[in-house]
């Protein structure tokens, strides 16, 4: 049986992992937009990726 600390620790790990997924997807989109020369989407993706990075992991409930 898990105690509350263990569950809390697992939740933090899952939130961090989800955040890494978000960042990875954003970086893939940056690369794609650089590759295709899509400057408008590159700038929009860069802004959104910056927001996600600064926000940090979302709390999981």
ChimeraX commands (.cxc) that place a marker at each C-alpha (Angstrom):
marker #1 position 0.00,0.00,0.00 radius 0.5
marker #1 position 1.31,3.47,-0.92 radius 0.5
marker #1 position 1.58,6.18,1.63 radius 0.5
marker #1 position 0.72,9.80,0.89 radius 0.5
marker #1 position 4.37,10.86,0.42 radius 0.5
marker #1 position 4.95,8.13,-2.11 radius 0.5
marker #1 position 1.85,9.10,-4.09 radius 0.5
marker #1 position 2.84,12.77,-3.99 radius 0.5
marker #1 position 6.33,11.89,-5.22 radius 0.5
marker #1 position 4.90,9.82,-8.08 radius 0.5
marker #1 position 2.55,12.65,-9.02 radius 0.5
marker #1 position 5.47,15.10,-9.21 radius 0.5
marker #1 position 7.41,12.67,-11.39 radius 0.5
marker #1 position 4.43,12.23,-13.72 radius 0.5
marker #1 position 3.93,16.00,-13.95 radius 0.5
marker #1 position 7.61,16.51,-14.78 radius 0.5
marker #1 position 7.48,13.74,-17.39 radius 0.5
marker #1 position 4.40,15.29,-19.01 radius 0.5
marker #1 position 6.17,18.64,-19.07 radius 0.5
marker #1 position 9.14,17.04,-20.83 radius 0.5
marker #1 position 6.74,15.62,-23.42 radius 0.5
marker #1 position 5.27,19.08,-24.00 radius 0.5
marker #1 position 8.73,20.56,-24.46 radius 0.5
marker #1 position 9.83,17.75,-26.77 radius 0.5
marker #1 position 6.78,18.23,-28.98 radius 0.5
marker #1 position 7.49,21.97,-29.09 radius 0.5
marker #1 position 11.12,21.41,-30.08 radius 0.5
marker #1 position 10.05,19.01,-32.84 radius 0.5
marker #1 position 7.71,21.70,-34.16 radius 0.5
marker #1 position 10.52,24.26,-34.04 radius 0.5
marker #1 position 12.68,21.94,-36.12 radius 0.5
marker #1 position 9.90,21.30,-38.62 radius 0.5
marker #1 position 9.21,25.00,-39.04 radius 0.5
marker #1 position 12.91,25.72,-39.54 radius 0.5
marker #1 position 13.13,22.87,-42.07 radius 0.5
marker #1 position 10.11,24.08,-44.05 radius 0.5
marker #1 position 11.01,27.76,-43.76 radius 0.5
marker #1 position 7.69,28.64,-42.13 radius 0.5
marker #1 position 8.77,31.78,-40.32 radius 0.5
marker #1 position 5.31,32.76,-39.00 radius 0.5
marker #1 position 4.66,29.38,-37.37 radius 0.5
marker #1 position 8.27,29.23,-36.16 radius 0.5
marker #1 position 7.80,32.47,-34.25 radius 0.5
marker #1 position 4.41,31.40,-32.87 radius 0.5
marker #1 position 5.81,28.03,-31.79 radius 0.5
marker #1 position 8.81,29.68,-30.16 radius 0.5
marker #1 position 6.55,32.01,-28.18 radius 0.5
marker #1 position 4.32,29.15,-27.03 radius 0.5
marker #1 position 7.28,26.94,-26.18 radius 0.5
marker #1 position 8.73,29.74,-24.08 radius 0.5
marker #1 position 5.42,30.03,-22.20 radius 0.5
marker #1 position 5.33,26.29,-21.55 radius 0.5
marker #1 position 8.94,26.30,-20.36 radius 0.5
marker #1 position 8.43,29.26,-18.02 radius 0.5
marker #1 position 5.16,27.81,-16.66 radius 0.5
marker #1 position 6.76,24.54,-15.66 radius 0.5
marker #1 position 4.92,21.29,-15.02 radius 0.5
marker #1 position 1.17,21.44,-14.58 radius 0.5
marker #1 position -0.17,20.05,-11.31 radius 0.5
marker #1 position -1.80,16.63,-11.67 radius 0.5
marker #1 position -4.88,15.91,-9.57 radius 0.5
marker link #1:1,2 radius 0.2
marker link #1:2,3 radius 0.2
marker link #1:3,4 radius 0.2
marker link #1:4,5 radius 0.2
marker link #1:5,6 radius 0.2
marker link #1:6,7 radius 0.2
marker link #1:7,8 radius 0.2
marker link #1:8,9 radius 0.2
marker link #1:9,10 radius 0.2
marker link #1:10,11 radius 0.2
marker link #1:11,12 radius 0.2
marker link #1:12,13 radius 0.2
marker link #1:13,14 radius 0.2
marker link #1:14,15 radius 0.2
marker link #1:15,16 radius 0.2
marker link #1:16,17 radius 0.2
marker link #1:17,18 radius 0.2
marker link #1:18,19 radius 0.2
marker link #1:19,20 radius 0.2
marker link #1:20,21 radius 0.2
marker link #1:21,22 radius 0.2
marker link #1:22,23 radius 0.2
marker link #1:23,24 radius 0.2
marker link #1:24,25 radius 0.2
marker link #1:25,26 radius 0.2
marker link #1:26,27 radius 0.2
marker link #1:27,28 radius 0.2
marker link #1:28,29 radius 0.2
marker link #1:29,30 radius 0.2
marker link #1:30,31 radius 0.2
marker link #1:31,32 radius 0.2
marker link #1:32,33 radius 0.2
marker link #1:33,34 radius 0.2
marker link #1:34,35 radius 0.2
marker link #1:35,36 radius 0.2
marker link #1:36,37 radius 0.2
marker link #1:37,38 radius 0.2
marker link #1:38,39 radius 0.2
marker link #1:39,40 radius 0.2
marker link #1:40,41 radius 0.2
marker link #1:41,42 radius 0.2
marker link #1:42,43 radius 0.2
marker link #1:43,44 radius 0.2
marker link #1:44,45 radius 0.2
marker link #1:45,46 radius 0.2
marker link #1:46,47 radius 0.2
marker link #1:47,48 radius 0.2
marker link #1:48,49 radius 0.2
marker link #1:49,50 radius 0.2
marker link #1:50,51 radius 0.2
marker link #1:51,52 radius 0.2
marker link #1:52,53 radius 0.2
marker link #1:53,54 radius 0.2
marker link #1:54,55 radius 0.2
marker link #1:55,56 radius 0.2
marker link #1:56,57 radius 0.2
marker link #1:57,58 radius 0.2
marker link #1:58,59 radius 0.2
marker link #1:59,60 radius 0.2
marker link #1:60,61 radius 0.2
view
